[in-house]
Amino acid sequence: MKPEAIAALIKKARSDAGLTQFELAHMAEVSLPTVQNIEAEKANPSLSTLGSLFRVLGYEIEVKYKSRVWDLLSVCGAPLLLKAAPRGAPTKSLLFQSLHDACLEIGHLGQTEDRDRKTGAIQALLLALCIHFPSVFKQVTQDPEIKRYVPMTSDIQGRLIKLSRMSVAILSTYL
C-alpha cells in the first residue's frame, strides 16, 4: 500500500470513529507527531506503528506471500489467465526454473479448482513441449518434480489439446 493510501485510510477511519489525532495517538500508544506525520504523508511508519494505529481503528494488517511463479510460467507459455499482464522475455532457463517451481508449489496445494486449473496448464505446456519441442521436453522431464505432471495418454482430451496449442504459440517465439 502506498503512503498516500495509508494516510487517507487512517485519516478517514479516525474521522469515522470520531477520534482526534491526539486521542488516536494516546489509544495506540504512539506520539501525536507520529499520527500527524503519517496523515500528512511525511512519515515512513514501521509495521508495528501501523499495526497499533489500525488495531485501534478496527483494522487488521495482513501480509501474504504472493508467488510469482505462475506469472513467470505464463510468460514462458503456460496457458493461464492472470489478473495482471505478465512482463519479461521468456528464455529456456526461465521455463525450466519456473516449471520446476510451479510443480513444487502445486504439490503443496490442497484439492481445489485452482490446483486443477494450474495442473492443467502445466500438463498443456508439457504436451506442447512433447509434440513440438521433443529435445526440450526430454531435458525438462529429467527433473522428477516435472516428470510427475507429464500427462498420460488417457488424460489427453480436447481441452488439454486446445490449451497446448496456446502454449505452442508462445513457446515457438523463443525455443
C-alpha positions in Angstrom: 0.0 0.0 0.0 1.4 3.4 -0.9 2.0 6.1 1.8 -0.7 8.3 0.5 -3.3 5.5 0.6 -2.2 4.6 4.2 -2.5 8.3 5.2 -6.0 8.6 3.6 -7.2 5.3 5.2 -6.0 6.3 8.7 -7.4 9.8 8.3 -10.8 8.5 7.1 -11.0 5.7 9.7 -10.1 8.1 12.5 -12.7 10.6 11.4 -15.3 7.9 11.0 -14.5 6.7 14.6 -14.9 10.3 15.8 -11.4 10.4 17.2 -8.9 13.3 17.2 -5.3 12.8 16.3 -4.4 13.2 19.9 -7.0 10.5 21.0 -5.8 8.1 18.3 -2.2 8.6 19.3 -3.0 8.1 23.0 -5.0 4.9 22.4 -2.4 3.5 20.0 0.4 4.4 22.4 2.3 6.4 19.7 3.3 10.1 19.7 1.0 12.8 18.4 3.6 13.9 15.9 3.7 10.3 14.5 0.0 10.4 13.7 0.3 13.9 12.3 3.2 13.0 10.1 1.6 9.8 8.9 -1.6 11.6 7.9 0.4 14.4 6.3 2.3 11.7 4.3 5.6 12.8 5.9 6.4 9.6 7.8 7.6 6.2 7.0 6.0 4.3 9.9 7.0 0.8 11.0 4.7 -2.1 10.6 4.4 -2.1 14.4 3.3 1.5 14.5 0.8 0.9 11.7 -0.4 -2.2 13.5 -1.1 -0.2 16.7 -3.0 2.5 14.8 -5.0 0.1 12.7 -5.9 -2.0 15.7 -7.4 1.0 17.5 -9.3 1.9 14.3 -10.7 -1.6 13.9 -8.5 -2.8 11.0 -6.1 -5.7 10.7 -2.9 -5.8 8.7 -2.4 -9.0 6.7 0.9 -9.9 4.9 0.5 -12.6 2.3 3.1 -14.3 0.2 2.4 -13.8 -3.5 4.1 -16.3 -5.6 5.4 -15.0 -8.9 6.0 -18.5 -10.3 2.7 -18.5 -12.2 3.3 -15.1 -13.8 6.7 -16.4 -14.9 5.3 -19.6 -16.2 2.6 -17.7 -18.1 5.3 -15.7 -19.8 7.0 -18.9 -20.8 3.9 -20.4 -22.4 1.6 -21.9 -19.7 -2.0 -21.1 -20.8 -3.1 -19.2 -17.7 -5.3 -16.2 -17.4 -3.8 -13.8 -15.0 -5.1 -10.6 -13.4 -2.0 -8.6 -14.4 -0.3 -8.9 -17.7 3.0 -10.8 -17.3 6.2 -8.9 -18.2 9.6 -10.1 -19.3 11.1 -12.1 -22.1 10.9 -15.9 -21.9 14.0 -18.0 -22.0 14.7 -21.7 -21.9 16.3 -21.4 -18.4 13.3 -19.3 -17.1 11.0 -22.0 -18.5 12.9 -24.8 -16.7 13.1 -22.9 -13.4 9.5 -21.7 -13.3 8.2 -25.1 -14.4 10.2 -26.7 -11.6 9.0 -24.2 -9.0 5.4 -24.4 -10.2 5.4 -28.2 -9.9 6.8 -27.9 -6.3 4.2 -25.4 -5.4 1.3 -27.3 -6.9 2.3 -30.3 -4.8 1.6 -28.2 -1.6 -1.9 -27.0 -2.8 -4.9 -28.8 -1.4 -7.6 -30.2 -3.7 -9.1 -27.1 -5.2 -10.3 -25.8 -8.5 -7.2 -23.6 -8.7 -4.9 -26.6 -8.3 -6.8 -28.4 -11.1 -6.5 -25.4 -13.3 -2.8 -25.0 -12.7 -2.2 -28.7 -13.1 -4.0 -28.5 -16.5 -1.8 -25.6 -17.5 1.4 -27.5 -16.6 0.2 -30.5 -18.5 -0.7 -28.5 -21.5 2.7 -26.9 -21.5 4.4 -30.3 -21.2 2.2 -31.7 -24.0 3.2 -28.8 -26.3 6.8 -29.4 -25.5 6.5 -33.2 -26.1 4.8 -32.8 -29.5 6.6 -29.7 -30.9 9.9 -29.4 -29.0 10.9 -33.0 -28.1 14.5 -32.2 -27.3 13.4 -29.6 -24.8 10.8 -32.0 -23.4 13.5 -34.6 -22.9 15.6 -32.1 -21.0 12.8 -30.7 -18.8 11.4 -34.2 -17.9 14.8 -35.2 -16.4 13.6 -33.2 -13.4 11.5 -35.7 -11.3 9.2 -33.0 -10.0 8.2 -32.0 -13.5 8.0 -35.6 -14.8 5.2 -36.3 -12.3 3.0 -33.9 -14.3 3.5 -35.4 -17.8 0.0 -36.2 -19.0 -0.8 -39.9 -19.5 -2.4 -40.8 -22.9 -5.7 -41.3 -21.2 -5.6 -37.7 -19.8 -5.2 -36.1 -23.2 -8.6 -34.8 -24.2 -9.9 -31.9 -26.3 -9.4 -29.2 -23.6 -5.8 -30.2 -22.9 -5.1 -30.2 -26.7 -6.6 -26.7 -27.0 -4.5 -25.4 -24.1 -1.4 -27.0 -25.5 -1.9 -25.1 -28.8 -2.0 -21.8 -26.8 1.4 -22.9 -25.3 2.9 -23.6 -28.7 2.1 -20.1 -29.9 4.3 -18.7 -27.1 7.0 -21.5 -27.0 7.7 -21.1 -30.7 8.7 -17.5 -30.2 11.8 -18.4 -28.1 12.6 -22.2 -28.4 
